[in-house]
């Protein structure tokens, strides 16, 4: 199946006037458009386990969010909070000639997906362990964990990361916080995502922007699924109950045996959840 890996630049309004944002993306498949949004410190390859299945029925656009993966950071004048990033994603869709795609997001990407839905910029929303439904204590725990992961990714020499990735025990040491089944992750994928976390230029500013974020608004008028892994160690699954209270018409789905980034733990189930929502 043909896949386009490219980048696109577009203008986004800021308090200081228009700014140019550049985003890297991979586009593959055919059908109704489906935008895929990863979590903080990750990259578009987080979706690789499910992309081919989704692309059999959808025009799949997996993006590196600004300041993550190989996408450049946001330009001066644009902050990393929802008021800047959501319009940037809307402008991205316009630049790609995509009108109201379906959207699926994980963690930070799930929060962005819900906000896109609230703004009626998408046709359906699938949010996998979305951020924003935490108590302050849960948020502090998650942020402290993410900072520890970032410090580890930054401190370990690349040859050591490569060596660790070649064993199940090493992959567990590097990624068990986000995967319930880290040994299943391919060694080269573990190296790439560890380095993505290490070099994420938008990490600290995104984390700072999230300190006061709590998602309380409903997302009426379109299909919404909120799915949570039963073995999520970063955003605990009880947050899904709060999400259901905030978005009462949403379908709340358990992902048995899945961690915080469930696409790798159970690709078939995650793909089915996304396709069912977008139908």
PASEBA-1860 file (N, C-alpha, C; in nm, 3 decimals):
! residues 279
1> XXXXXXXX> 0.085/-0.119/0.000/0.000/0.000/0.000/0.088/0.124/0.000 ~ 0.062/0.214/-0.096/0.145/0.332/-0.110/0.130/0.422/0.012 ~ 0.240/0.481/0.055/0.237/0.571/0.170/0.319/0.694/0.136 ~ 0.266/0.808/0.169/0.335/0.934/0.147/0.387/0.985/0.282 ~ 0.518/1.001/0.291/0.578/1.063/0.408/0.628/1.200/0.362 ~ 0.576/1.303/0.421/0.604/1.437/0.371/0.590/1.536/0.485 ~ 0.608/1.663/0.452/0.581/1.770/0.547/0.507/1.881/0.475 ~ 0.432/1.957/0.552/0.352/2.065/0.497/0.364/2.185/0.590
9> XXXXXXXX> 0.368/2.303/0.531/0.373/2.428/0.608/0.247/2.508/0.582 ~ 0.203/2.580/0.684/0.079/2.656/0.674/0.082/2.768/0.777 ~ -0.002/2.867/0.758/-0.006/2.983/0.847/-0.107/2.960/0.959 ~ -0.068/3.004/1.081/-0.156/3.001/1.197/-0.152/3.138/1.262 ~ -0.268/3.190/1.297/-0.273/3.321/1.361/-0.215/3.315/1.503 ~ -0.144/3.420/1.540/-0.091/3.433/1.676/-0.115/3.576/1.723 ~ -0.096/3.603/1.853/-0.112/3.741/1.900/-0.020/3.840/1.830 ~ 0.088/3.790/1.770/0.182/3.877/1.700/0.166/3.869/1.548
17> XXXXXXXX> 0.054/3.815/1.503/0.032/3.802/1.360/0.053/3.660/1.314 ~ 0.034/3.633/1.184/0.045/3.496/1.131/0.185/3.438/1.153 ~ 0.190/3.312/1.187/0.315/3.237/1.202/0.308/3.111/1.117 ~ 0.422/3.067/1.065/0.427/2.948/0.981/0.460/2.827/1.065 ~ 0.374/2.727/1.058/0.392/2.600/1.129/0.420/2.492/1.025 ~ 0.514/2.404/1.055/0.548/2.292/0.966/0.526/2.161/1.040 ~ 0.460/2.068/0.974/0.426/1.939/1.035/0.466/1.827/0.939 ~ 0.529/1.724/0.996/0.561/1.603/0.921/0.447/1.503/0.939
25> XXXXXXXX> 0.417/1.428/0.834/0.307/1.332/0.841/0.332/1.216/0.745 ~ 0.263/1.108/0.772/0.258/0.994/0.679/0.113/0.974/0.639 ~ 0.088/0.962/0.511/-0.048/0.948/0.460/-0.057/0.821/0.375 ~ -0.157/0.739/0.405/-0.171/0.613/0.334/-0.316/0.568/0.338 ~ -0.356/0.485/0.241/-0.490/0.429/0.239/-0.586/0.512/0.156 ~ -0.713/0.475/0.164/-0.818/0.546/0.090/-0.948/0.533/0.167 ~ -1.039/0.624/0.137/-1.166/0.627/0.208/-1.182/0.759/0.281 ~ -1.270/0.761/0.380/-1.288/0.882/0.461/-1.160/0.914/0.536
33> XXXXXXXX> -1.125/1.042/0.548/-0.999/1.077/0.614/-1.004/1.050/0.764 ~ -0.890/1.005/0.817/-0.874/0.973/0.960/-0.741/1.031/1.006 ~ -0.746/1.124/1.099/-0.627/1.190/1.154/-0.586/1.118/1.281 ~ -0.457/1.083/1.294/-0.405/1.012/1.411/-0.308/1.102/1.486 ~ -0.331/1.118/1.618/-0.253/1.209/1.701/-0.190/1.133/1.818 ~ -0.059/1.142/1.830/0.016/1.069/1.934/0.019/1.146/2.065 ~ 0.081/1.085/2.166/0.093/1.146/2.297/0.221/1.227/2.314 ~ 0.234/1.290/2.430/0.350/1.374/2.459/0.478/1.289/2.459
41> XXXXXXXX> 0.582/1.342/2.394/0.710/1.273/2.391/0.716/1.158/2.292 ~ 0.604/1.129/2.223/0.604/1.018/2.128/0.614/1.074/1.986 ~ 0.583/0.992/1.888/0.586/1.035/1.748/0.483/0.955/1.670 ~ 0.466/0.989/1.544/0.359/0.928/1.464/0.373/0.777/1.453 ~ 0.497/0.725/1.467/0.518/0.580/1.456/0.452/0.502/1.568 ~ 0.403/0.571/1.672/0.325/0.502/1.775/0.206/0.430/1.715 ~ 0.157/0.480/1.601/0.039/0.422/1.535/0.073/0.311/1.436 ~ 0.200/0.284/1.412/0.239/0.186/1.310/0.171/0.050/1.326
49> XXXXXXXX> 0.151/0.000/1.449/0.087/-0.132/1.461/-0.054/-0.139/1.403 ~ -0.123/-0.025/1.390/-0.262/-0.028/1.344/-0.283/0.041/1.210 ~ -0.182/0.108/1.157/-0.201/0.190/1.037/-0.248/0.108/0.918 ~ -0.186/-0.005/0.893/-0.222/-0.082/0.774/-0.367/-0.131/0.779 ~ -0.412/-0.174/0.898/-0.551/-0.217/0.912/-0.645/-0.100/0.888 ~ -0.614/0.015/0.947/-0.699/0.132/0.928/-0.699/0.179/0.783 ~ -0.583/0.170/0.718/-0.570/0.220/0.582/-0.648/0.137/0.480 ~ -0.690/0.017/0.518/-0.774/-0.062/0.428/-0.911/0.002/0.410
57> XXXXXXXX> -0.952/0.088/0.505/-1.084/0.151/0.498/-1.080/0.302/0.509 ~ -0.965/0.360/0.541/-0.958/0.504/0.566/-0.835/0.565/0.498 ~ -0.848/0.691/0.467/-0.735/0.774/0.424/-0.665/0.821/0.551 ~ -0.560/0.751/0.591/-0.499/0.768/0.723/-0.387/0.872/0.716 ~ -0.395/0.971/0.806/-0.294/1.076/0.815/-0.240/1.074/0.958 ~ -0.120/1.016/0.974/-0.054/1.010/1.106/0.048/1.123/1.112 ~ 0.035/1.210/1.212/0.119/1.330/1.216/0.215/1.326/1.333 ~ 0.329/1.390/1.314/0.416/1.429/1.425/0.368/1.566/1.471
65> XXXXXXXX> 0.317/1.575/1.592/0.273/1.704/1.643/0.389/1.804/1.645 ~ 0.362/1.932/1.636/0.470/2.031/1.639/0.557/2.016/1.764 ~ 0.689/2.010/1.742/0.782/1.993/1.853/0.805/1.849/1.893 ~ 0.751/1.753/1.813/0.767/1.611/1.843/0.799/1.536/1.714 ~ 0.859/1.418/1.729/0.901/1.345/1.611/0.998/1.430/1.530 ~ 0.973/1.437/1.400/1.059/1.520/1.315/0.993/1.653/1.279 ~ 0.878/1.684/1.338/0.817/1.816/1.314/0.893/1.923/1.392 ~ 0.921/2.036/1.330/0.990/2.144/1.401/0.904/2.198/1.516
73> XXXXXXXX> 0.966/2.268/1.609/0.889/2.329/1.718/0.796/2.439/1.665 ~ 0.699/2.475/1.747/0.614/2.588/1.711/0.698/2.716/1.706 ~ 0.666/2.806/1.615/0.743/2.931/1.606/0.713/3.023/1.723 ~ 0.800/3.121/1.743/0.777/3.223/1.847/0.640/3.286/1.825 ~ 0.570/3.307/1.935/0.438/3.366/1.926/0.325/3.266/1.939 ~ 0.358/3.137/1.929/0.258/3.031/1.946/0.297/2.945/2.065 ~ 0.205/2.932/2.159/0.229/2.847/2.276/0.185/2.705/2.247 ~ 0.220/2.613/2.338/0.189/2.472/2.317/0.056/2.429/2.381
81> XXXXXXXX> -0.026/2.523/2.423/-0.155/2.488/2.481/-0.261/2.462/2.377 ~ -0.377/2.418/2.423/-0.489/2.387/2.334/-0.528/2.506/2.245 ~ -0.528/2.631/2.295/-0.570/2.742/2.210/-0.482/2.765/2.087 ~ -0.359/2.715/2.089/-0.271/2.726/1.971/-0.268/2.598/1.890 ~ -0.259/2.484/1.958/-0.238/2.358/1.886/-0.363/2.314/1.811 ~ -0.482/2.335/1.869/-0.605/2.294/1.800/-0.624/2.373/1.670 ~ -0.610/2.507/1.669/-0.618/2.577/1.540/-0.508/2.534/1.442 ~ -0.390/2.499/1.494/-0.284/2.451/1.405/-0.325/2.320/1.337
89> XXXXXXXX> -0.392/2.232/1.411/-0.438/2.107/1.351/-0.549/2.132/1.249 ~ -0.635/2.228/1.278/-0.738/2.265/1.181/-0.674/2.321/1.054 ~ -0.571/2.404/1.070/-0.501/2.460/0.955/-0.426/2.351/0.878 ~ -0.372/2.252/0.950/-0.308/2.138/0.884/-0.408/2.067/0.794 ~ -0.527/2.040/0.846/-0.629/1.970/0.765/-0.663/2.052/0.641 ~ -0.677/2.183/0.657/-0.708/2.267/0.542/-0.595/2.262/0.440 ~ -0.470/2.262/0.488/-0.355/2.257/0.397/-0.350/2.126/0.321 ~ -0.401/2.020/0.381/-0.403/1.889/0.315/-0.533/1.865/0.239
97> XXXXXXXX> -0.617/1.968/0.231/-0.746/1.959/0.162/-0.835/1.851/0.223 ~ -0.835/1.846/0.355/-0.916/1.750/0.431/-1.019/1.827/0.511 ~ -1.146/1.796/0.491/-1.253/1.865/0.562/-1.315/1.772/0.666 ~ -1.311/1.812/0.790/-1.372/1.739/0.903/-1.338/1.590/0.898 ~ -1.213/1.555/0.922/-1.176/1.414/0.926/-1.232/1.347/1.051 ~ -1.235/1.215/1.052/-1.242/1.142/1.177/-1.107/1.162/1.247 ~ -1.105/1.152/1.380/-0.979/1.168/1.452/-0.969/1.065/1.562 ~ -0.850/1.011/1.579/-0.818/0.923/1.691/-0.690/0.975/1.755
105> XXXXXXXX> -0.691/0.982/1.888/-0.574/1.032/1.959/-0.548/0.952/2.084 ~ -0.422/0.950/2.124/-0.378/0.878/2.243/-0.315/0.977/2.340 ~ -0.359/0.975/2.467/-0.301/1.058/2.572/-0.318/1.207/2.540 ~ -0.211/1.282/2.522/-0.223/1.420/2.475/-0.304/1.425/2.346 ~ -0.277/1.331/2.256/-0.353/1.327/2.130/-0.501/1.302/2.153 ~ -0.536/1.226/2.256/-0.676/1.204/2.288/-0.743/1.331/2.337 ~ -0.672/1.408/2.419/-0.724/1.538/2.463/-0.744/1.631/2.343 ~ -0.647/1.636/2.253/-0.659/1.719/2.133/-0.776/1.672/2.047
113> XXXXXXXX> -0.794/1.540/2.036/-0.905/1.486/1.957/-1.039/1.531/2.014 ~ -1.053/1.524/2.147/-1.178/1.566/2.210/-1.202/1.716/2.190 ~ -1.096/1.794/2.198/-1.111/1.938/2.177/-1.149/1.968/2.032 ~ -1.092/1.895/1.937/-1.132/1.909/1.797/-1.280/1.874/1.780 ~ -1.325/1.771/1.853/-1.466/1.735/1.849/-1.554/1.842/1.910 ~ -1.510/1.897/2.022/-1.588/2.003/2.088/-1.604/2.123/1.997 ~ -1.501/2.151/1.918/-1.505/2.263/1.824/-1.573/2.227/1.692 ~ -1.625/2.104/1.681/-1.696/2.056/1.561/-1.607/2.060/1.436
121> XXXXXXXX> -1.478/2.031/1.456/-1.383/2.031/1.345/-1.362/1.892/1.287 ~ -1.425/1.789/1.347/-1.407/1.651/1.303/-1.543/1.581/1.298 ~ -1.544/1.461/1.236/-1.669/1.385/1.219/-1.692/1.288/1.335 ~ -1.587/1.236/1.391/-1.597/1.145/1.505/-1.468/1.153/1.584 ~ -1.474/1.108/1.710/-1.358/1.113/1.799/-1.340/0.977/1.865 ~ -1.218/0.924/1.855/-1.176/0.810/1.937/-1.060/0.856/2.023 ~ -1.080/0.856/2.154/-0.978/0.903/2.248/-0.930/0.785/2.332 ~ -0.803/0.751/2.317/-0.743/0.639/2.389/-0.665/0.693/2.508
129> XXXXXXXX> -0.710/0.662/2.629/-0.648/0.714/2.752/-0.619/0.863/2.741 ~ -0.722/0.944/2.715/-0.696/1.087/2.694/-0.654/1.158/2.822 ~ -0.567/1.256/2.807/-0.530/1.344/2.917/-0.647/1.435/2.950 ~ -0.644/1.491/3.073/-0.739/1.595/3.109/-0.851/1.553/3.201 ~ -0.856/1.425/3.240/-0.962/1.378/3.330/-0.905/1.338/3.465 ~ -0.794/1.396/3.501/-0.723/1.364/3.623/-0.764/1.452/3.738 ~ -0.737/1.404/3.860/-0.732/1.492/3.976/-0.594/1.559/3.976 ~ -0.575/1.658/4.058/-0.444/1.723/4.063/-0.336/1.625/4.111
137> XXXXXXXX> -0.370/1.538/4.204/-0.273/1.439/4.250/-0.236/1.342/4.137 ~ -0.335/1.300/4.060/-0.308/1.209/3.948/-0.226/1.279/3.840 ~ -0.255/1.407/3.817/-0.176/1.481/3.718/-0.031/1.493/3.762 ~ -0.010/1.526/3.890/0.127/1.539/3.939/0.201/1.406/3.925 ~ 0.135/1.297/3.956/0.197/1.165/3.942/0.234/1.139/3.796 ~ 0.141/1.165/3.704/0.168/1.140/3.562/0.283/1.228/3.512 ~ 0.283/1.356/3.550/0.387/1.446/3.502/0.523/1.406/3.560 ~ 0.525/1.366/3.687/0.652/1.322/3.746/0.704/1.198/3.676
145> XXXXXXXX> 0.614/1.108/3.640/0.654/0.986/3.568/0.709/1.022/3.430 ~ 0.641/1.111/3.360/0.687/1.152/3.227/0.824/1.220/3.234 ~ 0.844/1.303/3.335/0.974/1.369/3.350/1.084/1.267/3.379 ~ 1.053/1.165/3.459/1.151/1.059/3.486/1.186/0.984/3.358 ~ 1.085/0.956/3.276/1.110/0.889/3.149/1.198/0.975/3.059 ~ 1.170/1.103/3.057/1.249/1.195/2.974/1.394/1.200/3.022 ~ 1.415/1.206/3.154/1.551/1.210/3.207/1.626/1.081/3.172 ~ 1.557/0.968/3.184/1.621/0.840/3.149/1.659/0.837/3.001
153> XXXXXXXX> 1.565/0.878/2.916/1.592/0.877/2.771/1.706/0.970/2.735 ~ 1.722/1.079/2.812/1.827/1.177/2.783/1.962/1.135/2.839 ~ 1.961/1.056/2.948/2.086/1.024/3.016/2.154/0.899/2.962 ~ 2.078/0.805/2.910/2.137/0.678/2.868/2.203/0.695/2.731 ~ 2.329/0.659/2.716/2.395/0.672/2.586/2.323/0.589/2.479 ~ 2.326/0.638/2.356/2.254/0.571/2.247/2.299/0.426/2.230 ~ 2.431/0.394/2.236/2.469/0.252/2.223/2.407/0.163/2.331 ~ 2.389/0.218/2.451/2.326/0.141/2.558/2.178/0.121/2.529
161> XXXXXXXX> 2.110/0.224/2.478/1.969/0.210/2.439/1.956/0.101/2.333 ~ 2.046/0.103/2.236/2.041/0.002/2.129/2.063/-0.137/2.185 ~ 2.156/-0.149/2.277/2.182/-0.281/2.337/2.063/-0.329/2.420 ~ 2.005/-0.239/2.499/1.890/-0.276/2.580/1.772/-0.319/2.493 ~ 1.754/-0.254/2.381/1.639/-0.283/2.297/1.642/-0.422/2.238 ~ 1.760/-0.484/2.238/1.772/-0.617/2.176/1.726/-0.731/2.266 ~ 1.691/-0.701/2.391/1.641/-0.805/2.482/1.503/-0.766/2.535 ~ 1.424/-0.867/2.567/1.291/-0.840/2.623/1.302/-0.764/2.755
169> XXXXXXXX> 1.401/-0.801/2.836/1.420/-0.733/2.964/1.458/-0.586/2.942 ~ 1.541/-0.559/2.844/1.580/-0.422/2.814/1.464/-0.339/2.762 ~ 1.383/-0.399/2.673/1.266/-0.326/2.623/1.167/-0.297/2.735 ~ 1.158/-0.390/2.830/1.072/-0.368/2.946/1.124/-0.252/3.029 ~ 1.255/-0.248/3.051/1.314/-0.139/3.130/1.289/-0.003/3.066 ~ 1.291/0.001/2.933/1.278/0.128/2.862/1.133/0.173/2.844 ~ 1.039/0.078/2.832/0.905/0.118/2.786/0.788/0.061/2.867 ~ 0.815/-0.006/2.980/0.704/-0.070/3.052/0.607/0.031/3.113
177> XXXXXXXX> 0.646/0.156/3.124/0.553/0.256/3.178/0.436/0.278/3.083 ~ 0.458/0.264/2.953/0.351/0.295/2.858/0.293/0.172/2.790 ~ 0.365/0.059/2.792/0.315/-0.064/2.731/0.293/-0.171/2.837 ~ 0.183/-0.244/2.825/0.162/-0.358/2.913/0.242/-0.479/2.867 ~ 0.273/-0.482/2.738/0.349/-0.594/2.681/0.471/-0.539/2.607 ~ 0.564/-0.478/2.679/0.677/-0.412/2.614/0.767/-0.506/2.535 ~ 0.771/-0.633/2.574/0.857/-0.727/2.502/0.812/-0.746/2.357 ~ 0.686/-0.716/2.327/0.635/-0.729/2.191/0.685/-0.619/2.099
185> XXXXXXXX> 0.731/-0.509/2.156/0.773/-0.395/2.074/0.900/-0.431/1.999 ~ 0.908/-0.395/1.873/1.026/-0.424/1.793/1.145/-0.345/1.846 ~ 1.265/-0.404/1.847/1.383/-0.333/1.900/1.406/-0.198/1.835 ~ 1.395/-0.191/1.701/1.420/-0.064/1.634/1.314/0.040/1.670 ~ 1.191/-0.005/1.698/1.086/0.089/1.739/1.116/0.145/1.878 ~ 1.167/0.061/1.968/1.201/0.106/2.103/1.312/0.210/2.098 ~ 1.413/0.186/2.016/1.522/0.284/2.001/1.465/0.416/1.949 ~ 1.383/0.407/1.844/1.332/0.529/1.780/1.245/0.609/1.875
193> XXXXXXXX> 1.158/0.543/1.951/1.069/0.619/2.038/1.143/0.671/2.162 ~ 1.246/0.602/2.207/1.327/0.654/2.317/1.400/0.781/2.273 ~ 1.451/0.780/2.151/1.518/0.899/2.099/1.417/1.010/2.069 ~ 1.295/0.974/2.028/1.192/1.075/2.007/1.160/1.148/2.137 ~ 1.155/1.073/2.247/1.134/1.136/2.377/1.253/1.222/2.416 ~ 1.371/1.173/2.389/1.494/1.246/2.424/1.501/1.380/2.353 ~ 1.464/1.384/2.225/1.486/1.504/2.144/1.358/1.586/2.121 ~ 1.250/1.557/2.191/1.124/1.628/2.171/1.137/1.774/2.217
201> XXXXXXXX> 1.144/1.865/2.121/1.167/2.006/2.155/1.046/2.069/2.223 ~ 0.928/2.011/2.204/0.808/2.070/2.264/0.769/2.009/2.397 ~ 0.852/1.920/2.452/0.812/1.843/2.569/0.783/1.932/2.690 ~ 0.882/2.009/2.733/0.864/2.087/2.856/0.752/2.189/2.843 ~ 0.743/2.257/2.729/0.639/2.358/2.713/0.500/2.295/2.708 ~ 0.489/2.177/2.647/0.361/2.108/2.645/0.321/2.065/2.785 ~ 0.417/2.013/2.860/0.389/1.972/2.998/0.345/2.093/3.082 ~ 0.415/2.204/3.066/0.379/2.325/3.141/0.239/2.372/3.105
209> XXXXXXXX> 0.204/2.364/2.977/0.072/2.408/2.933/-0.039/2.320/2.987 ~ -0.005/2.195/3.025/-0.107/2.102/3.072/-0.135/2.108/3.221 ~ -0.063/2.191/3.293/-0.077/2.192/3.439/-0.218/2.228/3.486 ~ -0.284/2.315/3.414/-0.417/2.360/3.456/-0.528/2.304/3.368 ~ -0.497/2.206/3.284/-0.597/2.154/3.190/-0.683/2.048/3.258 ~ -0.813/2.070/3.257/-0.912/1.970/3.296/-1.023/1.976/3.192 ~ -1.054/1.864/3.131/-1.157/1.863/3.026/-1.293/1.840/3.092 ~ -1.378/1.942/3.089/-1.508/1.934/3.156/-1.625/1.945/3.059
217> XXXXXXXX> -1.599/1.976/2.934/-1.707/2.006/2.841/-1.758/1.880/2.772 ~ -1.886/1.882/2.738/-1.944/1.774/2.660/-1.899/1.788/2.514 ~ -1.913/1.680/2.439/-1.884/1.680/2.295/-2.009/1.627/2.225 ~ -2.114/1.707/2.220/-2.241/1.658/2.166/-2.243/1.657/2.014 ~ -2.332/1.575/1.959/-2.360/1.583/1.816/-2.271/1.502/1.725 ~ -2.179/1.423/1.780/-2.097/1.337/1.693/-2.054/1.212/1.772 ~ -2.021/1.106/1.701/-1.981/0.983/1.771/-1.849/1.001/1.845 ~ -1.849/0.962/1.972/-1.729/0.971/2.055/-1.711/0.837/2.127
225> XXXXXXXX> -1.590/0.783/2.117/-1.551/0.667/2.197/-1.432/0.705/2.283 ~ -1.440/0.673/2.411/-1.327/0.690/2.502/-1.287/0.550/2.548 ~ -1.163/0.511/2.521/-1.117/0.376/2.551/-0.999/0.382/2.647 ~ -0.997/0.289/2.741/-0.891/0.290/2.842/-0.835/0.150/2.863 ~ -0.703/0.139/2.861/-0.638/0.012/2.891/-0.652/-0.025/3.037 ~ -0.681/-0.150/3.063/-0.698/-0.193/3.203/-0.566/-0.196/3.278 ~ -0.453/-0.189/3.205/-0.322/-0.191/3.270/-0.246/-0.060/3.244 ~ -0.321/0.050/3.229/-0.260/0.181/3.210/-0.195/0.224/3.341
233> XXXXXXXX> -0.065/0.242/3.340/0.010/0.279/3.460/0.038/0.429/3.467 ~ 0.003/0.502/3.362/0.032/0.645/3.360/-0.092/0.729/3.392 ~ -0.198/0.707/3.317/-0.327/0.770/3.346/-0.421/0.658/3.389 ~ -0.446/0.648/3.517/-0.515/0.532/3.572/-0.656/0.522/3.517 ~ -0.704/0.399/3.500/-0.827/0.376/3.425/-0.950/0.434/3.491 ~ -0.946/0.464/3.621/-1.063/0.526/3.684/-1.093/0.663/3.624 ~ -0.995/0.722/3.555/-1.018/0.849/3.489/-1.118/0.835/3.375 ~ -1.133/0.713/3.323/-1.234/0.689/3.221/-1.375/0.712/3.269
241> XXXXXXXX> -1.400/0.683/3.397/-1.533/0.707/3.455/-1.562/0.857/3.457 ~ -1.463/0.937/3.491/-1.481/1.083/3.488/-1.504/1.132/3.345 ~ -1.432/1.071/3.252/-1.450/1.109/3.112/-1.593/1.082/3.067 ~ -1.647/0.970/3.108/-1.785/0.935/3.072/-1.884/1.033/3.134 ~ -1.856/1.080/3.255/-1.944/1.180/3.317/-1.938/1.313/3.242 ~ -1.819/1.349/3.197/-1.803/1.476/3.124/-1.865/1.469/2.985 ~ -1.855/1.352/2.921/-1.907/1.333/2.785/-2.009/1.218/2.792 ~ -2.129/1.245/2.842/-2.220/1.137/2.877/-2.266/1.051/2.761
249> XXXXXXXX> -2.267/1.104/2.640/-2.311/1.024/2.525/-2.197/0.943/2.464 ~ -2.078/0.956/2.518/-1.964/0.880/2.465/-1.978/0.732/2.499 ~ -1.922/0.649/2.413/-1.909/0.506/2.442/-1.779/0.487/2.519 ~ -1.787/0.428/2.637/-1.668/0.401/2.718/-1.631/0.254/2.700 ~ -1.508/0.229/2.654/-1.464/0.094/2.618/-1.343/0.055/2.702 ~ -1.344/-0.064/2.757/-1.228/-0.121/2.824/-1.139/-0.187/2.720 ~ -1.010/-0.173/2.737/-0.912/-0.243/2.653/-0.836/-0.340/2.742 ~ -0.886/-0.463/2.754/-0.826/-0.558/2.849/-0.679/-0.586/2.819
257> XXXXXXXX> -0.598/-0.580/2.923/-0.457/-0.614/2.910/-0.372/-0.510/2.840 ~ -0.427/-0.391/2.815/-0.354/-0.288/2.743/-0.300/-0.182/2.840 ~ -0.186/-0.125/2.803/-0.126/-0.017/2.879/-0.168/0.118/2.826 ~ -0.088/0.219/2.856/-0.124/0.357/2.823/-0.123/0.382/2.672 ~ -0.035/0.316/2.600/-0.030/0.328/2.453/-0.076/0.193/2.398 ~ -0.208/0.174/2.379/-0.262/0.040/2.355/-0.243/-0.011/2.213 ~ -0.202/0.075/2.120/-0.193/0.033/1.980/-0.096/-0.083/1.962 ~ 0.008/-0.089/2.045/0.105/-0.197/2.037/0.059/-0.320/2.115
265> XXXXXXXX> -0.013/-0.300/2.224/-0.053/-0.412/2.309/-0.162/-0.497/2.246 ~ -0.256/-0.435/2.176/-0.365/-0.509/2.111/-0.407/-0.436/1.984 ~ -0.327/-0.445/1.878/-0.355/-0.369/1.756/-0.492/-0.398/1.697 ~ -0.533/-0.525/1.696/-0.660/-0.560/1.633/-0.777/-0.495/1.705 ~ -0.776/-0.501/1.838/-0.887/-0.442/1.914/-0.889/-0.290/1.897 ~ -0.773/-0.226/1.904/-0.769/-0.081/1.891/-0.816/-0.038/1.752 ~ -0.772/-0.107/1.648/-0.817/-0.073/1.513/-0.968/-0.089/1.500 ~ -1.022/-0.195/1.560/-1.166/-0.217/1.553/-1.243/-0.106/1.623
273> XXXXXXX> -1.194/-0.062/1.738/-1.260/0.046/1.812/-1.262/0.174/1.727 ~ -1.150/0.206/1.665/-1.142/0.327/1.583/-1.235/0.318/1.462 ~ -1.232/0.204/1.393/-1.316/0.189/1.274/-1.464/0.188/1.310 ~ -1.499/0.122/1.420/-1.640/0.122/1.462/-1.689/0.263/1.492 ~ -1.606/0.342/1.559/-1.646/0.479/1.591/-1.661/0.562/1.464 ~ -1.571/0.545/1.369/-1.571/0.628/1.250/-1.671/0.579/1.145 ~ -1.744/0.472/1.175/-1.851/0.430/1.085/-1.983/0.500/1.117
END
